[in-house]
Amino acid sequence: MFTTLVASSKGGCGKSTLVTQLAAQWAQAGQQPMIIDADRQGSSLRWTMLRPDTVPAVTALAGGRRALSRVPAETRQLLIDTPAGAGSRELGVFLEFADALVIPVLPSSFDLGATQDFLSELQQVPDIKRGKLPVALVGNRLKPWTHASQDAIAELSASAPFPVVAQLRDSQAYVLLSALGKGIFDYQSEQVRSHQEDWKPLLRWLRRQRH
């Protein structure tokens, strides 16, 4: 089982979007994904409940530390949606359990500032400090044609201690599909393929961490 932890020190950055989209992709690939939703908002858990029978199932558990002991042995991809605004101390056992940590970042000065503090905190976590737990940043809800998004990614890439491995464009598609319990990988239309391309660098990075 490979465990991907999705975390951020700031709420509303798109953690649940990352978790549910990755879950949809792995479900389509036959990877038997499961989500632990430790966030009190329960967005990822609700998404699995909305998921229709016409697409591969994604199972989920609500809760924190105790949920880890209830993950079925046949699970191949475990995703953990952490509480909004959690720091390294609150993440605790999840950091010890994870194989990779993914951090979504929004292109605003407030988010960049909060993220830099969070990243500095994470650098002191023993497993991260020793390179045992790989960390990746994902630019989220970007408008690539704007200077604001371009400058934000440039600033983050230059100053962050961890790599920016993917850039996801802002799109209403995520909002609409989430309300249906689906993800962009549940479709193969021309309209969603460009969005799927945005995820390929992150998926490649996660595959590399498994070897």
C-alpha positions as CSV (number, residue, x, y, z in Angstrom):
1,M,0.0,0.0,0.0
2,F,1.2,3.5,-0.9
3,T,0.0,6.4,1.3
4,T,-0.2,9.9,0.0
5,L,-0.8,12.6,2.6
6,V,-2.3,15.9,1.4
7,A,-1.9,18.8,3.8
8,S,-1.7,22.5,4.0
9,S,-1.5,25.1,6.8
10,K,-4.3,27.1,5.1
11,G,-7.9,26.2,4.6
12,G,-9.6,26.5,1.2
13,C,-6.4,25.6,-0.8
14,G,-7.9,22.6,-2.6
15,K,-6.8,19.6,-0.5
16,S,-10.0,17.7,-1.1
17,T,-9.8,18.4,-4.8
18,L,-6.4,16.8,-4.9
19,V,-7.5,13.9,-2.9
20,T,-10.7,13.2,-4.8
21,Q,-9.1,13.7,-8.3
22,L,-6.2,11.3,-7.5
23,A,-8.7,8.8,-6.1
24,A,-10.7,8.9,-9.3
25,Q,-7.6,8.4,-11.4
26,W,-6.4,5.4,-9.3
27,A,-9.9,4.0,-9.3
28,Q,-10.0,4.1,-13.1
29,A,-6.6,2.4,-13.1
30,G,-7.8,-0.4,-10.9
31,Q,-5.6,0.6,-7.9
32,Q,-8.4,0.2,-5.3
33,P,-8.0,3.6,-3.6
34,M,-9.2,4.5,-0.2
35,I,-9.6,7.9,1.5
36,I,-9.2,8.7,5.1
37,D,-11.0,12.0,5.6
38,A,-9.6,13.6,8.8
39,D,-11.0,17.1,8.0
40,R,-14.0,18.0,10.0
41,Q,-15.7,19.4,6.8
42,G,-15.8,15.9,5.4
43,S,-15.7,17.0,1.8
44,S,-13.8,13.9,0.5
45,L,-16.1,11.5,2.5
46,R,-19.2,13.2,1.0
47,W,-17.7,12.9,-2.5
48,T,-17.3,9.1,-2.1
49,M,-21.0,8.9,-1.0
50,L,-22.1,10.8,-4.1
51,R,-20.0,8.6,-6.5
52,P,-22.4,6.8,-8.9
53,D,-22.3,3.1,-9.7
54,T,-21.3,3.9,-13.3
55,V,-17.7,4.6,-12.3
56,P,-15.2,2.6,-10.2
57,A,-15.9,2.8,-6.5
58,V,-13.7,4.7,-4.0
59,T,-14.2,3.9,-0.3
60,A,-13.6,6.2,2.6
61,L,-13.3,6.4,6.3
62,A,-13.8,9.4,8.6
63,G,-11.5,10.1,11.5
64,G,-7.9,10.4,12.5
65,R,-5.4,8.0,14.0
66,R,-8.0,5.2,14.7
67,A,-9.0,5.1,11.0
68,L,-5.5,4.0,10.1
69,S,-6.0,0.7,11.8
70,R,-9.2,0.1,9.8
71,V,-7.8,0.3,6.3
72,P,-8.4,-2.9,4.4
73,A,-5.3,-5.0,3.6
74,E,-6.2,-5.0,-0.1
75,T,-6.0,-1.2,-0.4
76,R,-3.3,-0.3,-2.9
77,Q,-3.6,3.5,-2.8
78,L,-4.4,5.3,0.5
79,L,-5.1,9.0,0.4
80,I,-5.3,11.1,3.6
81,D,-7.2,14.4,3.6
82,T,-5.9,16.2,6.6
83,P,-7.6,18.9,8.8
84,A,-7.5,22.4,7.4
85,G,-4.8,24.6,9.0
86,A,-3.0,21.7,10.6
87,G,0.7,22.2,11.5
88,S,3.4,19.5,11.7
89,R,2.5,18.7,15.4
90,E,-1.2,18.2,14.5
91,L,-0.3,16.0,11.5
92,G,1.8,13.8,13.8
93,V,1.0,10.2,13.2
94,F,0.0,10.9,9.6
95,L,3.5,12.1,8.8
96,E,4.9,8.9,10.3
97,F,2.5,6.8,8.2
98,A,2.8,8.5,4.9
99,D,5.0,7.6,1.9
100,A,4.7,11.0,0.2
101,L,3.4,14.4,1.2
102,V,1.7,16.7,-1.3
103,I,0.9,20.4,-0.5
104,P,-1.5,22.5,-2.6
105,V,-0.7,26.2,-2.8
106,L,-2.9,29.0,-4.2
107,P,-1.3,31.9,-6.1
108,S,-1.8,34.7,-3.6
109,S,0.5,36.6,-1.3
110,F,-1.4,35.4,1.7
111,D,-1.2,31.8,0.7
112,L,2.4,32.0,-0.3
113,G,3.3,33.6,3.1
114,A,1.4,31.0,5.1
115,T,2.9,28.2,3.0
116,Q,6.5,29.4,3.5
117,D,6.0,29.2,7.3
118,F,4.5,25.8,7.0
119,L,7.3,24.5,4.9
120,S,9.9,25.9,7.3
121,E,8.1,24.0,10.1
122,L,8.0,20.8,8.0
123,Q,11.8,21.0,7.4
124,Q,12.2,20.2,11.1
125,V,10.2,17.0,10.9
126,P,12.8,14.2,11.3
127,D,11.6,12.0,8.4
128,I,11.5,15.0,6.1
129,K,14.8,16.3,7.3
130,R,16.5,12.9,6.6
131,G,14.8,12.7,3.1
132,K,12.8,9.7,4.2
133,L,9.4,11.4,3.5
134,P,9.4,13.2,0.1
135,V,7.5,16.4,-0.2
136,A,6.0,18.1,-3.3
137,L,4.2,21.3,-3.9
138,V,1.3,21.7,-6.4
139,G,0.2,25.1,-7.7
140,N,-3.6,25.1,-7.6
141,R,-6.3,27.1,-9.2
142,L,-3.8,28.9,-11.4
143,K,-4.6,31.2,-14.2
144,P,-1.5,30.6,-16.3
145,W,-2.2,33.4,-18.7
146,T,-1.9,36.0,-15.9
147,H,1.2,37.6,-14.5
148,A,-0.1,37.0,-10.9
149,S,-0.1,33.2,-11.4
150,Q,3.2,33.2,-13.3
151,D,4.9,35.3,-10.6
152,A,3.5,33.2,-7.8
153,I,4.9,30.0,-9.3
154,A,8.2,31.7,-10.0
155,E,8.5,32.9,-6.4
156,L,7.5,29.6,-4.9
157,S,9.9,27.7,-7.2
158,A,12.8,30.0,-6.2
159,S,12.2,30.1,-2.5
160,A,10.6,26.8,-1.4
161,P,12.7,24.0,0.0
162,F,10.6,21.4,-1.9
163,P,9.9,21.1,-5.6
164,V,6.8,22.5,-7.4
165,V,5.9,19.3,-9.4
166,A,2.6,20.3,-11.0
167,Q,0.5,23.3,-11.9
168,L,-3.3,22.9,-12.0
169,R,-5.4,25.4,-13.8
170,D,-8.5,27.0,-12.3
171,S,-11.6,25.4,-13.7
172,Q,-15.3,25.1,-12.8
173,A,-15.0,21.5,-14.0
174,Y,-13.7,20.4,-10.7
175,V,-16.6,22.1,-8.8
176,L,-19.2,20.6,-11.1
177,L,-17.8,17.1,-11.1
178,S,-17.2,17.0,-7.4
179,A,-20.9,17.6,-6.9
180,L,-21.5,14.4,-8.9
181,G,-19.0,12.3,-7.0
182,K,-16.8,12.2,-10.1
183,G,-13.4,13.4,-11.3
184,I,-11.9,14.5,-14.6
185,F,-10.3,11.0,-15.0
186,D,-13.8,9.5,-15.1
187,Y,-14.2,11.0,-18.6
188,Q,-12.2,10.8,-21.8
189,S,-13.7,13.7,-23.8
190,E,-11.5,16.2,-25.5
191,Q,-12.8,18.9,-23.1
192,V,-11.2,17.2,-20.0
193,R,-8.0,15.9,-21.6
194,S,-6.2,19.2,-21.3
195,H,-7.0,19.2,-17.5
196,Q,-5.8,15.6,-17.3
197,E,-2.5,16.7,-18.8
198,D,-2.0,19.1,-15.8
199,W,-2.0,16.1,-13.4
200,K,0.6,14.0,-15.3
201,P,3.7,15.6,-13.6
202,L,2.2,14.9,-10.2
203,L,1.3,11.4,-11.1
204,R,4.8,10.7,-12.4
205,W,6.3,12.2,-9.2
206,L,4.2,9.9,-7.1
207,R,5.1,6.9,-9.1
208,R,8.8,7.6,-8.7
209,Q,8.3,7.7,-4.9
210,R,7.1,4.1,-5.0
211,H,10.4,2.8,-6.3
